[in-house]
Amino acid sequence: MKFSVVALAAAAIACTSAAPVEKRAASDNVVVGYWVPWGGVPVSAVDMTKYTHINYGFGVTAKRNAKVTDIFFDRYYDGNNIKALVQRGDEYNVPILMSIGGWTGSQTLSTIAADAGLRKTFINNALVFVRQNTLPDYADTPDGWGMHGIDLDWEYPGRPGAICNTISPQDSANYLVLLKELRDQLDLEFPSVHKLITAAVRVEPFDGADGKPMSNVAAFAEFFDFISIMAYDIMGSWSATTGPNAPFHNGPSATADPFSFTQSIDSGLAQASPPTSWSWTTVDMNAQNPISMYVNKTNETPKGGPSDTNDINFFCNEGSVYSGMWKWKELRGPVLTTPTTAAAGWTRYWDDVTQTPWLFRASDKTFISYDDIQSMTIKVAHAKAKGVKGVMLWDISYDYNGELINVLQNIHCTSNCPAPPTSTTVAPTTTVPPTSTTVGPTASVTTTTPPVTTTPSGPCNGVAAWSAATTYATSGSKVTHNDHLYTNKWWTQGETPSDSTSGVWKDEGAC
């Protein structure tokens, strides 16, 4: 599991090939969802109209009888969930892929990729999911499930994810060989139907032999149809301080990791945000009036939502500790009474730099970093403006009444696209004026009252000219440019107003 975080990740356009998906044009934006058998959502309850692709998580490689290439799945290995997913996918023209790996399932991928014989066995086992079944009633070990492709979730080539994973300086080079051989075998067995290869990858490029992120990953684009970059877990309970789990923009360099949603797109990758959250217990945060989301924290991670347990990870025999993770559906109600309103005892803040919300409970100094529909709307709009292929949700079971997947539908929007919702954010000891009061270097307190521009006469009177250096953080902000009045649809800086209907600026007409 992607370190147990719900994530929205925009699929990377940089690694999208021209090969079409059967029944769906390659130019379509994608909305990918992960479905897991332990999520508690029956296959029949998934709204297939909201997804273009669904990945089944996970096929897991593990050592069995001295073999490292067995792939197992489902609680009882009966495959009924896969069968049901494929059937529903065919009904709705939604490709269903088998995702292999994951946080706890990448233990042996380095060993497999390094050995020609193991690669061959692995590929043959992986193709079990893609081949058409010829056995009655899916008896015993089937020889095919009729899935539409393979999603590889190796966490991570050249760098440890889970502590028991094998790694090698040659992982990325070996991964490329594995991909080529997988692509060749798929094309050989399915000459008339394109089968997909996709991947979930970290926010940085794969590590090279020198242990540093590769400066050029173009060779991988030949084999991936698209990739989903996990632009979350940037900061968490493992970090030195509290901070944003999935920042839209980079946080202050002295306190935050140098990664963000926009940074990954600008560097040739693309990704998304998370509808879960991580909680920490803070040390230095003023319980009555917190002024920053970056403060020292305790070493002990508090229990997260109701599903967070301290069970031992049997894959790596890791110790029993809480993750601090809250699913979005667990936040709604006890912690958030609406998607952007905190429940009693909690206060919601908005960080203008990273464009993310955070929650604070003064009674026990608990801090929660998360994404909500406001920050997600900003990210999806930016991804669309940058030409990103689409978005991905980890996982389907974490949603609440479709609140998150509905935001992701904005990737298909062509005109009059939704602006981020306004929100009520109140600090315990701060007087809130009609618009915004800054209570620290990054945090601000906002109400739902929109900014007001007084115009004596004429639509542009009193409206400032657009400036590339100015941040327009609130949707509906007015500027003038080339004798036209414009309003922004979402957060923007440095994007020149134009008459394009798909951009951030809406042309309100001539002055």
GUFI-406853 format. One record per residue (C-alpha): x, y, z; residue number from 1. Coordinates in nm, 2 decimals. Each point is the difference from the previous one (the first is absolute). Layout:
residues N
VOVO      px      py      pz  lumkol
VOVO       X       Y       Z     NUM
...
end
This chain:
residues 511
VOVO      px      py      pz  lumkol
VOVO    0.00    0.00    0.00       1
VOVO    0.13    0.34   -0.09       2
VOVO    0.13    0.04    0.36       3
VOVO   -0.36   -0.02    0.10       4
VOVO   -0.08    0.33   -0.16       5
VOVO   -0.30    0.08   -0.21       6
VOVO    0.14    0.18   -0.29       7
VOVO   -0.11    0.18   -0.30       8
VOVO    0.27   -0.01   -0.25       9
VOVO    0.00    0.16   -0.33      10
VOVO    0.11   -0.25   -0.26      11
VOVO    0.32    0.11   -0.16      12
VOVO   -0.02    0.13   -0.35      13
VOVO    0.38   -0.02   -0.04      14
VOVO   -0.01   -0.37   -0.02      15
VOVO   -0.31   -0.05   -0.21      16
VOVO    0.04   -0.20   -0.32      17
VOVO   -0.22    0.03   -0.31      18
VOVO   -0.14   -0.35    0.03      19
VOVO   -0.39    0.01    0.04      20
VOVO   -0.19   -0.18    0.27      21
VOVO   -0.26   -0.23   -0.15      22
VOVO   -0.34    0.16   -0.01      23
VOVO    0.14    0.34    0.12      24
VOVO    0.20    0.26   -0.19      25
VOVO    0.36    0.07    0.12      26
VOVO   -0.07    0.38    0.00      27
VOVO   -0.27   -0.03    0.27      28
VOVO    0.09    0.13    0.35      29
VOVO    0.01   -0.29    0.24      30
VOVO   -0.14   -0.04    0.35      31
VOVO    0.16   -0.31    0.16      32
VOVO   -0.13   -0.15    0.32      33
VOVO    0.16   -0.28    0.21      34
VOVO   -0.24   -0.27    0.13      35
VOVO    0.12   -0.22    0.29      36
VOVO   -0.17   -0.31    0.14      37
VOVO    0.04    0.11    0.36      38
VOVO   -0.16    0.34   -0.06      39
VOVO   -0.35   -0.11    0.08      40
VOVO   -0.16    0.14   -0.32      41
VOVO   -0.16   -0.28   -0.21      42
VOVO    0.08    0.00   -0.37      43
VOVO   -0.37    0.05   -0.06      44
VOVO    0.01    0.33    0.19      45
VOVO    0.27    0.17   -0.20      46
VOVO   -0.13    0.28   -0.23      47
VOVO    0.17   -0.11   -0.32      48
VOVO   -0.12    0.31   -0.18      49
VOVO    0.25    0.21    0.20      50
VOVO    0.31   -0.19   -0.10      51
VOVO    0.18   -0.06   -0.33      52
VOVO    0.23   -0.27    0.15      53
VOVO    0.00   -0.21    0.32      54
VOVO    0.30   -0.17    0.14      55
VOVO   -0.04   -0.31    0.22      56
VOVO    0.23    0.02    0.30      57
VOVO    0.20   -0.21    0.03      58
VOVO    0.18   -0.29   -0.16      59
VOVO    0.28   -0.06    0.25      60
VOVO    0.33   -0.17   -0.07      61
VOVO    0.14   -0.20    0.29      62
VOVO    0.23   -0.29    0.08      63
VOVO   -0.17   -0.33   -0.01      64
VOVO    0.19   -0.33   -0.02      65
VOVO    0.32    0.19   -0.09      66
VOVO   -0.19    0.17   -0.28      67
VOVO   -0.03    0.38   -0.01      68
VOVO   -0.24    0.04   -0.29      69
VOVO   -0.32   -0.15    0.13      70
VOVO   -0.27    0.26   -0.02      71
VOVO   -0.30   -0.03    0.23      72
VOVO   -0.30    0.21    0.05      73
VOVO   -0.34    0.01    0.17      74
VOVO   -0.05   -0.13    0.35      75
VOVO   -0.08   -0.35   -0.10      76
VOVO    0.15   -0.01   -0.34      77
VOVO   -0.34   -0.07   -0.16      78
VOVO    0.02    0.29   -0.24      79
VOVO   -0.37    0.08    0.03      80
VOVO    0.07    0.37    0.05      81
VOVO    0.22    0.01   -0.31      82
VOVO   -0.26   -0.18   -0.20      83
VOVO   -0.27    0.25    0.11      84
VOVO    0.22    0.30   -0.07      85
VOVO    0.08   -0.12   -0.35      86
VOVO   -0.36   -0.07   -0.07      87
VOVO   -0.11    0.35    0.12      88
VOVO    0.29    0.16   -0.19      89
VOVO   -0.11   -0.16   -0.32      90
VOVO   -0.36    0.12    0.05      91
VOVO    0.12    0.36    0.05      92
VOVO    0.30    0.00   -0.24      93
VOVO    0.23    0.05    0.30      94
VOVO    0.34   -0.19   -0.03      95
VOVO    0.09   -0.20    0.31      96
VOVO    0.37   -0.04    0.08      97
VOVO    0.18   -0.22    0.25      98
VOVO    0.23    0.21    0.22      99
VOVO    0.31   -0.19    0.11     100
VOVO    0.21    0.11    0.29     101
VOVO   -0.11    0.27    0.24     102
VOVO    0.17    0.11    0.33     103
VOVO    0.00   -0.34    0.15     104
VOVO    0.02   -0.19   -0.33     105
VOVO    0.32    0.12   -0.15     106
VOVO    0.23   -0.22    0.21     107
VOVO    0.14   -0.21   -0.28     108
VOVO   -0.03    0.22   -0.31     109
VOVO    0.37    0.10    0.00     110
VOVO    0.10   -0.37    0.01     111
VOVO   -0.24   -0.09   -0.28     112
VOVO    0.10    0.29   -0.23     113
VOVO    0.37   -0.09    0.03     114
VOVO   -0.04   -0.36   -0.11     115
VOVO   -0.10   -0.10   -0.36     116
VOVO   -0.16   -0.33    0.11     117
VOVO   -0.19    0.16    0.28     118
VOVO   -0.12    0.28   -0.23     119
VOVO   -0.14   -0.26   -0.24     120
VOVO   -0.18   -0.19    0.27     121
VOVO   -0.13    0.33    0.15     122
VOVO   -0.13    0.12   -0.34     123
VOVO   -0.17   -0.34   -0.07     124
VOVO   -0.17    0.02    0.35     125
VOVO   -0.10    0.36   -0.06     126
VOVO   -0.16   -0.08   -0.33     127
VOVO   -0.23   -0.25    0.18     128
VOVO   -0.21    0.31    0.08     129
VOVO   -0.01    0.12   -0.36     130
VOVO   -0.06   -0.32   -0.19     131
VOVO   -0.34   -0.13   -0.08     132
VOVO   -0.12   -0.28    0.22     133
VOVO   -0.04   -0.35   -0.15     134
VOVO   -0.07   -0.20    0.32     135
VOVO   -0.35   -0.06    0.12     136
VOVO   -0.13    0.21    0.29     137
VOVO    0.35    0.15    0.07     138
VOVO    0.10   -0.33    0.16     139
VOVO    0.33   -0.04    0.19     140
VOVO    0.26    0.25   -0.13     141
VOVO   -0.16    0.16   -0.31     142
VOVO    0.19    0.06   -0.32     143
VOVO   -0.17    0.33   -0.06     144
VOVO   -0.23    0.27    0.14     145
VOVO   -0.04    0.21   -0.31     146
VOVO    0.13    0.32    0.16     147
VOVO    0.11    0.30   -0.21     148
VOVO    0.36    0.04    0.11     149
VOVO    0.26    0.01    0.28     150
VOVO    0.06    0.29    0.24     151
VOVO    0.35   -0.02    0.17     152
VOVO    0.02    0.16    0.34     153
VOVO    0.37   -0.06    0.09     154
VOVO    0.08    0.20    0.31     155
VOVO    0.27    0.09   -0.08     156
VOVO    0.27   -0.09   -0.26     157
VOVO    0.35    0.08    0.15     158
VOVO   -0.14    0.12    0.33     159
VOVO   -0.17   -0.19    0.29     160
VOVO   -0.36    0.05    0.07     161
VOVO   -0.10   -0.26    0.26     162
VOVO    0.31   -0.09    0.21     163
VOVO    0.01   -0.36   -0.12     164
VOVO    0.01    0.08   -0.38     165
VOVO    0.30   -0.12   -0.19     166
VOVO    0.17    0.28   -0.20     167
VOVO    0.29    0.04   -0.25     168
VOVO    0.18    0.29   -0.16     169
VOVO   -0.10   -0.17   -0.33     170
VOVO   -0.37    0.00    0.08     171
VOVO   -0.10    0.27   -0.25     172
VOVO    0.20   -0.16   -0.29     173
VOVO   -0.15   -0.34    0.08     174
VOVO   -0.35    0.15    0.02     175
VOVO    0.04    0.13   -0.35     176
VOVO    0.10   -0.35   -0.12     177
VOVO   -0.30   -0.15    0.18     178
VOVO   -0.24    0.25   -0.16     179
VOVO    0.13   -0.07   -0.34     180
VOVO   -0.04   -0.38    0.04     181
VOVO   -0.35    0.05    0.15     182
VOVO   -0.10    0.22   -0.30     183
VOVO    0.15   -0.24   -0.25     184
VOVO   -0.19   -0.30    0.16     185
VOVO   -0.33    0.20    0.01     186
VOVO    0.03    0.10   -0.37     187
VOVO    0.09   -0.36   -0.09     188
VOVO   -0.30   -0.15    0.17     189
VOVO   -0.24    0.28   -0.09     190
VOVO    0.10    0.12   -0.35     191
VOVO   -0.34    0.15   -0.08     192
VOVO   -0.10    0.15    0.35     193
VOVO    0.22    0.25    0.18     194
VOVO    0.05   -0.11    0.36     195
VOVO    0.10    0.28    0.24     196
VOVO    0.32    0.04    0.21     197
VOVO   -0.04    0.28    0.27     198
VOVO    0.19    0.07    0.32     199
VOVO   -0.03    0.19    0.33     200
VOVO    0.33    0.17    0.08     201
VOVO    0.14    0.24    0.26     202
VOVO    0.02    0.37   -0.04     203
VOVO    0.37   -0.01   -0.11     204
VOVO    0.14   -0.18   -0.31     205
VOVO    0.14   -0.35    0.05     206
VOVO    0.34   -0.02    0.16     207
VOVO    0.30   -0.07   -0.22     208
VOVO    0.30   -0.22    0.07     209
VOVO    0.15    0.30    0.20     210
VOVO   -0.29    0.00    0.24     211
VOVO   -0.13    0.33   -0.12     212
VOVO   -0.32    0.07   -0.20     213
VOVO    0.06   -0.05   -0.37     214
VOVO    0.01    0.32   -0.21     215
VOVO   -0.16   -0.17   -0.30     216
VOVO   -0.27   -0.26    0.02     217
VOVO   -0.12    0.03   -0.36     218
VOVO    0.09   -0.36   -0.08     219
VOVO   -0.28   -0.12    0.23     220
VOVO   -0.26    0.19   -0.20     221
VOVO    0.02   -0.26   -0.28     222
VOVO   -0.15   -0.26    0.22     223
VOVO   -0.25    0.18    0.23     224
VOVO   -0.34    0.10   -0.13     225
VOVO   -0.01    0.25    0.29     226
VOVO    0.13    0.02    0.36     227
VOVO   -0.16    0.12    0.32     228
VOVO    0.24    0.20    0.21     229
VOVO   -0.07   -0.01    0.37     230
VOVO    0.03    0.37    0.10     231
VOVO   -0.07   -0.06    0.36     232
VOVO    0.18   -0.12    0.31     233
VOVO    0.23    0.30   -0.06     234
VOVO   -0.01    0.05    0.38     235
VOVO   -0.14   -0.23    0.26     236
VOVO    0.06   -0.15    0.35     237
VOVO    0.36   -0.09   -0.12     238
VOVO    0.08    0.37   -0.06     239
VOVO    0.19    0.22    0.25     240
VOVO   -0.29    0.25    0.03     241
VOVO   -0.37    0.01   -0.09     242
VOVO   -0.08    0.12   -0.35     243
VOVO   -0.21   -0.07   -0.31     244
VOVO   -0.04   -0.36   -0.12     245
VOVO   -0.08    0.10   -0.36     246
VOVO    0.10    0.37   -0.07     247
VOVO   -0.12    0.16   -0.32     248
VOVO    0.30    0.24    0.01     249
VOVO    0.33   -0.07    0.18     250
VOVO    0.01    0.11    0.37     251
VOVO    0.27    0.22    0.15     252
VOVO    0.33   -0.16   -0.08     253
VOVO    0.13    0.01    0.36     254
VOVO   -0.29   -0.21    0.13     255
VOVO   -0.15   -0.21   -0.29     256
VOVO    0.12   -0.26   -0.25     257
VOVO    0.06    0.16   -0.34     258
VOVO   -0.28   -0.19   -0.17     259
VOVO   -0.35    0.09   -0.10     260
VOVO   -0.28   -0.05   -0.25     261
VOVO    0.11    0.29   -0.22     262
VOVO    0.37   -0.08    0.03     263
VOVO   -0.05   -0.36   -0.13     264
VOVO   -0.20    0.12   -0.30     265
VOVO    0.25    0.27   -0.08     266
VOVO    0.29   -0.25    0.02     267
VOVO   -0.16   -0.23   -0.26     268
VOVO   -0.21   -0.21    0.24     269
VOVO   -0.36    0.04    0.11     270
VOVO   -0.22   -0.10    0.28     271
VOVO   -0.25    0.08    0.26     272
VOVO   -0.13    0.03    0.36     273
VOVO   -0.14   -0.20    0.28     274
VOVO   -0.35   -0.05    0.16     275
VOVO    0.15   -0.14    0.31     276
VOVO    0.19    0.17    0.27     277
VOVO    0.29   -0.06    0.24     278
VOVO   -0.01    0.11    0.37     279
VOVO    0.29    0.10    0.23     280
VOVO    0.02    0.11    0.36     281
VOVO    0.17    0.34    0.00     282
VOVO    0.25    0.14    0.25     283
VOVO    0.04    0.37   -0.08     284
VOVO   -0.34    0.09   -0.14     285
VOVO   -0.18    0.27    0.21     286
VOVO   -0.32   -0.18    0.09     287
VOVO   -0.20    0.32    0.01     288
VOVO    0.13    0.17   -0.31     289
VOVO    0.22   -0.21   -0.24     290
VOVO    0.18    0.22   -0.24     291
VOVO    0.17   -0.25   -0.23     292
VOVO   -0.05   -0.36   -0.13     293
VOVO    0.38   -0.07    0.05     294
VOVO    0.07   -0.08    0.36     295
VOVO    0.20   -0.26    0.20     296
VOVO   -0.19   -0.31    0.08     297
VOVO    0.02   -0.30    0.24     298
VOVO    0.16   -0.32   -0.11     299
VOVO   -0.31   -0.20    0.07     300
VOVO   -0.27    0.00   -0.27     301
VOVO   -0.35    0.01    0.14     302
VOVO   -0.28   -0.23   -0.12     303
VOVO   -0.16    0.12   -0.31     304
VOVO   -0.36   -0.09   -0.11     305
VOVO   -0.21   -0.30    0.12     306
VOVO    0.17   -0.23   -0.25     307
VOVO    0.36    0.08    0.11     308
VOVO    0.15   -0.29    0.19     309
VOVO    0.34   -0.08    0.15     310
VOVO    0.00   -0.35   -0.14     311
VOVO    0.34   -0.14   -0.09     312
VOVO    0.07    0.00   -0.38     313
VOVO    0.04   -0.37   -0.07     314
VOVO    0.18    0.07   -0.33     315
VOVO    0.30    0.16    0.17     316
VOVO   -0.06   -0.09    0.36     317
VOVO    0.00    0.37    0.08     318
VOVO   -0.09    0.11    0.35     319
VOVO   -0.35    0.09    0.11     320
VOVO   -0.05    0.38   -0.03     321
VOVO   -0.29    0.22   -0.11     322
VOVO    0.03    0.16   -0.34     323
VOVO   -0.20    0.31    0.10     324
VOVO   -0.20   -0.03   -0.33     325
VOVO   -0.36    0.11   -0.03     326
VOVO   -0.21   -0.10   -0.30     327
VOVO   -0.20    0.28   -0.15     328
VOVO   -0.33   -0.18    0.09     329
VOVO    0.13   -0.02    0.36     330
VOVO    0.06    0.38    0.02     331
VOVO   -0.34    0.08   -0.12     332
VOVO   -0.24    0.03    0.29     333
VOVO    0.22   -0.03    0.31     334
VOVO    0.27    0.25   -0.12     335
VOVO   -0.15    0.18   -0.30     336
VOVO   -0.38    0.07    0.00     337
VOVO    0.02    0.11   -0.36     338
VOVO    0.29   -0.05   -0.25     339
VOVO    0.15    0.34    0.11     340
VOVO   -0.15    0.06    0.35     341
VOVO    0.16   -0.14    0.32     342
VOVO   -0.20   -0.17    0.27     343
VOVO   -0.01    0.13    0.36     344
VOVO    0.34   -0.02    0.16     345
VOVO    0.19    0.02   -0.33     346
VOVO    0.11    0.31   -0.20     347
VOVO    0.06    0.00   -0.37     348
VOVO    0.28    0.21   -0.14     349
VOVO    0.10    0.08   -0.36     350
VOVO    0.37    0.03   -0.10     351
VOVO    0.03    0.26   -0.28     352
VOVO    0.35   -0.12   -0.11     353
VOVO   -0.07   -0.37   -0.05     354
VOVO   -0.37    0.05   -0.07     355
VOVO   -0.10   -0.27    0.25     356
VOVO   -0.22   -0.02    0.31     357
VOVO    0.10   -0.12    0.34     358
VOVO   -0.19   -0.08    0.32     359
VOVO    0.10    0.06    0.36     360
VOVO   -0.16   -0.12    0.33     361
VOVO    0.12    0.22    0.28     362
VOVO   -0.10   -0.24    0.28     363
VOVO    0.28   -0.25   -0.08     364
VOVO    0.20    0.20   -0.26     365
VOVO   -0.09   -0.24   -0.28     366
VOVO    0.09    0.12   -0.35     367
VOVO   -0.15   -0.15   -0.32     368
VOVO    0.13    0.06   -0.35     369
VOVO   -0.24   -0.10   -0.28     370
VOVO   -0.16    0.10   -0.34     371
VOVO   -0.36    0.09   -0.04     372
VOVO   -0.23    0.10   -0.29     373
VOVO    0.14    0.36    0.01     374
VOVO    0.36   -0.10   -0.04     375
VOVO   -0.08   -0.28   -0.24     376
VOVO   -0.20    0.23   -0.23     377
VOVO    0.31    0.22   -0.02     378
VOVO    0.22   -0.30   -0.09     379
VOVO   -0.23   -0.15   -0.26     380
VOVO   -0.04    0.34   -0.17     381
VOVO    0.37    0.05   -0.01     382
VOVO    0.06   -0.35   -0.13     383
VOVO   -0.25    0.07   -0.28     384
VOVO    0.15    0.33   -0.08     385
VOVO    0.34   -0.16   -0.03     386
VOVO   -0.12   -0.27   -0.24     387
VOVO    0.04   -0.29    0.25     388
VOVO   -0.16   -0.33   -0.11     389
VOVO   -0.23   -0.03    0.30     390
VOVO   -0.04   -0.08    0.37     391
VOVO    0.01   -0.31    0.22     392
VOVO   -0.18   -0.08    0.33     393
VOVO    0.15   -0.23    0.26     394
VOVO   -0.23   -0.15    0.10     395
VOVO   -0.36   -0.02   -0.09     396
VOVO   -0.11   -0.12    0.34     397
VOVO    0.13    0.32    0.18     398
VOVO   -0.26    0.23   -0.17     399
VOVO   -0.30    0.14    0.18     400
VOVO   -0.33    0.03   -0.20     401
VOVO    0.20    0.05   -0.32     402
VOVO    0.15    0.34    0.12     403
VOVO    0.35   -0.08   -0.13     404
VOVO   -0.07   -0.18   -0.32     405
VOVO   -0.24    0.28   -0.10     406
VOVO    0.28    0.25    0.03     407
VOVO    0.21   -0.21   -0.22     408
VOVO   -0.26    0.02   -0.28     409
VOVO    0.12    0.35   -0.05     410
VOVO    0.29   -0.14   -0.21     411
VOVO   -0.26   -0.05   -0.27     412
VOVO   -0.13    0.36    0.02     413
VOVO    0.03    0.21   -0.32     414
VOVO   -0.17    0.32    0.10     415
VOVO   -0.14    0.18    0.31     416
VOVO    0.20   -0.23    0.21     417
VOVO   -0.06    0.01    0.38     418
VOVO    0.20    0.23    0.22     419
VOVO    0.13   -0.12    0.34     420
VOVO   -0.27    0.03    0.26     421
VOVO    0.03    0.27    0.26     422
VOVO    0.03   -0.11    0.37     423
VOVO   -0.05    0.11    0.35     424
VOVO    0.33   -0.01    0.20     425
VOVO    0.00    0.14    0.35     426
VOVO    0.29    0.03    0.24     427
VOVO   -0.07   -0.01    0.37     428
VOVO    0.12    0.35    0.09     429
VOVO    0.00    0.18   -0.33     430
VOVO   -0.26    0.26   -0.11     431
VOVO   -0.11   -0.08   -0.35     432
VOVO   -0.05    0.30   -0.24     433
VOVO   -0.22   -0.03   -0.31     434
VOVO    0.28   -0.16   -0.21     435
VOVO    0.32   -0.13    0.15     436
VOVO    0.23    0.06    0.30     437
VOVO    0.35   -0.14   -0.01     438
VOVO    0.08   -0.15    0.34     439
VOVO    0.35   -0.13   -0.09     440
VOVO    0.25   -0.03   -0.28     441
VOVO   -0.21   -0.25   -0.19     442
VOVO   -0.33   -0.06    0.18     443
VOVO   -0.31    0.22   -0.07     444
VOVO   -0.35    0.02    0.14     445
VOVO   -0.27    0.04   -0.27     446
VOVO   -0.38    0.02   -0.01     447
VOVO   -0.23   -0.07   -0.28     448
VOVO   -0.04    0.37   -0.08     449
VOVO    0.15    0.07   -0.34     450
VOVO    0.23    0.29   -0.07     451
VOVO   -0.18    0.32   -0.09     452
VOVO    0.13    0.25   -0.26     453
VOVO   -0.16    0.35    0.00     454
VOVO   -0.05    0.13   -0.35     455
VOVO   -0.14    0.36   -0.03     456
VOVO   -0.10   -0.05   -0.36     457
VOVO    0.11   -0.23   -0.29     458
VOVO    0.10   -0.36    0.06     459
VOVO    0.37    0.07    0.02     460
VOVO    0.00    0.31    0.22     461
VOVO    0.20   -0.06    0.31     462
VOVO    0.12   -0.34   -0.11     463
VOVO    0.38   -0.05    0.00     464
VOVO    0.19   -0.11   -0.30     465
VOVO    0.11   -0.36   -0.02     466
VOVO    0.36   -0.06    0.13     467
VOVO    0.21   -0.31   -0.06     468
VOVO    0.15    0.04    0.35     469
VOVO   -0.33    0.01    0.18     470
VOVO   -0.16   -0.31    0.15     471
VOVO   -0.38   -0.02   -0.06     472
VOVO   -0.10   -0.25    0.27     473
VOVO   -0.37    0.05    0.01     474
VOVO   -0.23   -0.10   -0.29     475
VOVO   -0.19    0.30   -0.13     476
VOVO    0.29    0.25    0.03     477
VOVO   -0.03    0.27   -0.26     478
VOVO    0.28    0.14   -0.22     479
VOVO    0.03    0.20   -0.32     480
VOVO    0.21   -0.09   -0.30     481
VOVO    0.01    0.13   -0.35     482
VOVO   -0.32    0.21    0.07     483
VOVO   -0.20   -0.30    0.11     484
VOVO   -0.12   -0.10    0.35     485
VOVO    0.09   -0.35    0.12     486
VOVO   -0.09   -0.21    0.30     487
VOVO    0.19   -0.31    0.11     488
VOVO   -0.16   -0.34    0.05     489
VOVO    0.26   -0.13    0.24     490
VOVO    0.34    0.08    0.16     491
VOVO    0.25    0.13   -0.25     492
VOVO    0.33    0.19   -0.04     493
VOVO    0.18    0.09   -0.32     494
VOVO   -0.27   -0.12   -0.24     495
VOVO   -0.09    0.27   -0.25     496
VOVO   -0.37    0.08   -0.04     497
VOVO   -0.14   -0.11   -0.33     498
VOVO   -0.33   -0.08   -0.17     499
VOVO    0.06   -0.38    0.03     500
VOVO   -0.30   -0.17    0.16     501
VOVO    0.21   -0.28    0.15     502
VOVO    0.26    0.22    0.18     503
VOVO   -0.01    0.15    0.35     504
VOVO   -0.12    0.34   -0.11     505
VOVO   -0.36    0.08   -0.12     506
VOVO   -0.04    0.29   -0.24     507
VOVO   -0.28    0.22    0.14     508
VOVO    0.00    0.23   -0.30     509
VOVO    0.15    0.33   -0.12     510
VOVO    0.05    0.29    0.24     511
end
